[in-house]
Amino acid sequence: MVLTQDNIIERIKKGEIAFSPKLDKFQMQPHSIDLRLGHSFHLPTSWQMTEKGRVALHIDPLENDVSNFEQIILKDGQFFELLPNEYIVATTMEKIMLNADDIMGVLFPRSSVTRRGLAIKLTGLIDVGYCGYLMIPIMNNTHNQIIRVYPGERICSVLFEELSSPISKDRALIHGVTKAKYMNNEVGFIGSKTDKQVEIDMIKHGKIKQLKKEYKV
């Protein structure tokens, strides 16, 4: 069941859904909440300087969790211009806290933002019990237009759904066979974290059948 505005407000009053900073009236929608763009922007880098010289970065998500992004933090009133086909990662202005055991969130880009030519590549789910800022991947889909965004503008919407049965905090923190990786994310870049090492090793060595057998549900 998707929560309506009245349901959301009731849950906020009970402390079961919380935002920091607190919401304003512009963010309240009939059955969703608009989230604002934060001040932290992160640009992918393709090279780094070493003792040997300028070296191209080869990103292997199964190898390590080293971030290959340059961070830019804007002040109030400043803007960020995305170049054609440029990809960046931003964060929400709000820290969100789901303190109930029967509520999850689903993220969607705002249609007004996509009509400007921006693709908001949202991961989609906010898990039960989550606390932290949210990562917003953004891409300028145009080939010849520079698109300007401002910290504080409403960038995406979150729908809250009531689960068919409650989930304990301990169970909510277990994703697959490991703990949730992005709980309590602080402001700034959330980054990328590798999966459990035993899973990575099996994948890299092509042992998918063995993985399925040893970790069957």
C-alpha positions as CSV (number, residue, x, y, z in Angstrom):
1,M,0.0,0.0,0.0
2,V,1.4,3.4,-1.0
3,L,1.1,6.0,1.7
4,T,-0.9,9.2,1.0
5,Q,0.1,12.6,2.2
6,D,-2.0,12.3,5.3
7,N,-0.4,8.9,6.1
8,I,3.0,10.3,5.6
9,I,2.4,13.3,7.8
10,E,1.0,11.0,10.5
11,R,4.1,8.8,10.3
12,I,6.4,11.8,10.5
13,K,4.6,13.1,13.6
14,K,5.2,9.6,15.2
15,G,8.8,9.8,14.3
16,E,8.6,6.7,12.0
17,I,9.7,8.8,9.0
18,A,12.1,11.6,9.6
19,F,14.1,14.1,7.5
20,S,17.0,16.4,8.3
21,P,16.6,19.2,7.4
22,K,12.9,19.1,7.9
23,L,10.5,19.2,4.9
24,D,8.8,22.4,3.6
25,K,5.4,22.7,1.9
26,F,6.9,22.7,-1.6
27,Q,8.0,19.1,-1.0
28,M,4.7,17.7,0.0
29,Q,2.9,15.9,-2.8
30,P,-0.5,14.0,-2.7
31,H,1.3,10.6,-2.2
32,S,5.0,11.3,-2.3
33,I,7.7,13.6,-1.0
34,D,10.1,15.6,-3.2
35,L,13.7,15.5,-2.2
36,R,16.1,18.4,-2.8
37,L,19.5,18.3,-4.5
38,G,22.5,18.6,-2.1
39,H,25.7,20.7,-2.4
40,S,28.0,17.8,-3.0
41,F,28.9,16.8,-6.6
42,H,31.2,14.1,-7.8
43,L,32.9,13.9,-11.2
44,P,34.3,10.6,-12.5
45,T,38.0,10.7,-13.3
46,S,39.8,8.7,-16.0
47,W,43.4,9.0,-14.8
48,Q,45.7,9.7,-11.9
49,M,49.3,10.8,-11.3
50,T,51.7,8.2,-10.0
51,E,55.5,8.0,-9.6
52,K,55.6,6.6,-13.1
53,G,53.5,9.4,-14.6
54,R,49.9,9.9,-15.7
55,V,48.1,6.5,-15.6
56,A,44.7,5.6,-17.0
57,L,42.3,4.3,-14.4
58,H,40.9,0.8,-15.1
59,I,37.9,0.4,-12.9
60,D,37.1,-3.2,-11.7
61,P,34.2,-3.1,-9.2
62,L,35.1,-6.7,-8.1
63,E,38.7,-5.7,-7.4
64,N,38.5,-2.9,-4.9
65,D,36.3,-0.1,-3.7
66,V,38.6,2.8,-4.4
67,S,36.6,5.9,-5.5
68,N,37.5,7.3,-8.8
69,F,35.6,10.6,-8.3
70,E,36.6,14.2,-7.8
71,Q,34.4,16.0,-5.3
72,I,33.1,19.6,-5.7
73,I,31.1,21.2,-2.9
74,L,29.0,24.2,-3.8
75,K,27.8,27.1,-1.6
76,D,24.2,28.3,-1.4
77,G,23.4,30.2,-4.6
78,Q,26.0,28.5,-6.7
79,F,25.1,26.2,-9.6
80,F,26.6,23.2,-11.4
81,E,26.6,23.0,-15.2
82,L,26.5,19.5,-16.7
83,L,28.2,19.2,-20.1
84,P,26.6,17.3,-22.9
85,N,26.7,13.5,-22.2
86,E,28.4,14.2,-18.9
87,Y,27.8,11.9,-15.9
88,I,28.1,12.9,-12.3
89,V,27.0,11.7,-8.9
90,A,25.2,14.0,-6.4
91,T,23.6,13.5,-3.1
92,T,20.3,14.5,-1.6
93,M,20.1,17.6,0.7
94,E,18.0,15.6,3.1
95,K,19.1,12.8,5.4
96,I,16.3,10.3,5.5
97,M,15.4,8.0,8.4
98,L,12.9,5.1,8.2
99,N,12.4,4.2,11.9
100,A,9.4,1.9,11.4
101,D,9.6,-1.8,10.8
102,D,6.9,-1.8,8.1
103,I,7.9,1.0,5.8
104,M,10.2,1.1,2.7
105,G,10.7,3.9,0.1
106,V,10.9,3.8,-3.7
107,L,12.7,6.6,-5.5
108,F,11.6,8.1,-8.8
109,P,13.0,11.1,-10.9
110,R,10.8,14.1,-11.1
111,S,9.3,14.4,-14.6
112,S,10.1,18.1,-14.8
113,V,13.8,17.2,-14.4
114,T,13.8,14.5,-17.1
115,R,12.1,16.9,-19.5
116,R,15.1,19.2,-19.2
117,G,17.2,16.4,-20.7
118,L,18.6,15.0,-17.5
119,A,18.5,11.3,-16.7
120,I,18.3,10.6,-13.0
121,K,19.7,7.1,-12.7
122,L,18.2,6.1,-9.4
123,T,18.8,2.8,-7.7
124,G,15.2,2.8,-6.6
125,L,14.8,1.3,-3.1
126,I,15.2,2.7,0.4
127,D,15.2,-0.2,2.7
128,V,13.4,-0.7,6.0
129,G,15.3,1.0,8.8
130,Y,17.6,3.0,6.5
131,C,19.3,6.1,7.9
132,G,21.5,8.4,5.7
133,Y,21.8,10.5,2.6
134,L,20.9,9.2,-0.8
135,M,23.1,9.0,-3.9
136,I,21.7,10.6,-7.1
137,P,23.4,9.6,-10.3
138,I,22.7,12.3,-13.0
139,M,23.5,12.3,-16.7
140,N,23.0,15.1,-19.3
141,N,21.3,13.1,-22.1
142,T,21.7,15.9,-24.7
143,H,24.4,16.1,-27.3
144,N,24.8,19.8,-27.5
145,Q,23.2,21.5,-24.5
146,I,24.7,22.5,-21.2
147,I,22.2,22.0,-18.4
148,R,22.4,23.9,-15.1
149,V,21.3,22.5,-11.8
150,Y,21.1,24.2,-8.4
151,P,21.6,22.8,-4.9
152,G,18.2,23.0,-3.2
153,E,16.1,22.3,-6.3
154,R,13.7,19.4,-6.1
155,I,15.3,16.6,-8.0
156,C,13.5,13.3,-7.2
157,S,10.4,11.9,-5.4
158,V,10.1,9.2,-2.8
159,L,7.0,7.0,-2.4
160,F,6.5,5.2,0.9
161,E,5.0,1.7,0.9
162,E,3.7,-0.2,3.8
163,L,4.9,-3.8,3.9
164,S,2.7,-6.8,4.2
165,S,4.4,-7.7,7.5
166,P,7.0,-6.0,9.7
167,I,10.7,-6.7,9.4
168,S,13.0,-6.6,12.4
169,K,15.9,-4.2,12.5
170,D,18.4,-7.1,12.5
171,R,16.8,-8.8,9.5
172,A,16.6,-5.4,7.6
173,L,20.3,-5.0,8.0
174,I,21.1,-8.3,6.3
175,H,21.2,-8.1,2.5
176,G,21.8,-11.6,1.0
177,V,24.5,-13.0,3.3
178,T,26.1,-9.7,4.3
179,K,25.2,-6.5,6.2
180,A,23.7,-3.5,4.5
181,K,26.6,-1.6,2.9
182,Y,25.2,1.9,2.9
183,M,23.6,2.3,6.3
184,N,24.4,5.7,8.0
185,N,25.9,7.4,5.0
186,E,27.1,10.8,5.8
187,V,26.8,13.9,3.7
188,G,29.0,13.8,0.6
189,F,29.9,11.0,-1.7
190,I,28.4,7.7,-0.7
191,G,30.9,5.8,-2.8
192,S,31.0,2.2,-4.0
193,K,31.5,-0.7,-1.8
194,T,32.4,-4.2,-2.8
195,D,30.2,-7.3,-2.2
196,K,31.2,-10.1,0.1
197,Q,34.7,-11.5,-0.8
198,V,33.6,-15.1,-1.1
199,E,31.0,-14.1,-3.7
200,I,33.5,-12.0,-5.6
201,D,36.1,-14.8,-5.7
202,M,33.5,-17.3,-7.1
203,I,32.4,-14.9,-9.8
204,K,35.9,-14.0,-10.9
205,H,36.8,-17.7,-11.2
206,G,33.6,-18.6,-13.0
207,K,32.2,-20.8,-10.2
208,I,28.6,-19.7,-10.6
209,K,27.2,-23.2,-10.3
210,Q,29.2,-23.8,-7.1
211,L,28.0,-20.5,-5.7
212,K,24.3,-21.4,-6.4
213,K,24.8,-24.8,-4.8
214,E,26.6,-23.7,-1.7
215,Y,24.4,-20.7,-1.1
216,K,21.0,-22.0,-2.2
217,V,17.9,-20.6,-0.5
